[in-house]
Amino acid sequence: MKAKFKLDVWEYADYDFLLFGLNCSEEELRLCWLLNKALELDFIKRPSIETQNNKLGAQNDFALFEYVKKPIEYDYPENSEDLSQLDKAEELDVIYQLVSNRNLNGVLIPEQPRVDYFLIIRGEYHDQVAPEAILQSLKQIPKMHMAFAIEPQSLKSKENLIF
């Protein structure tokens, strides 16, 4: 009889990020524009997040927009000896991601069905981002019905936010 082992890769996932739920009546491109103005960002469209809907047997695509804020400007090195400095600078980046929670086949995070979009802030945000200030700025956006912070660890389907 062979022994069976199960490796739970989600056990090692990093859930150290800020997460905000947004309920907004604006379309995704208009919302990106409003977020760009309110938070001084510059979102760009990225390839959609693909998940598998086991109930329908269909693939779900959720829109993704991203902005990488670099706290320091740096020039790319001309020789390979300076690559370590570039790596150190990239470790300080703060990554803002806007992902839709809905599509025609369902939702990305089932326990938050009323959320239209999630704003995720990853990277070295601890010293560079004030969550309360972000939340206040989000609430000031026109047609933003609701904005609130979510603790990622509290979500049952938090693995859907690791991409």
Protein Blocks (a to p, Z undefined) as FASTA:
>chain_A
ZZdddddfklmpccbdcddddddfbdfklmmmmmmmmnopadddddddddddfknopacd
dddddddddfbdcdddfbfklmmmmmmmmmmpccdddddfbdfkbcfblmlmmbmbdcdd
ehjfllmpcfklmmmmmmmpghiabdcdddfklpmklmmmgZZ
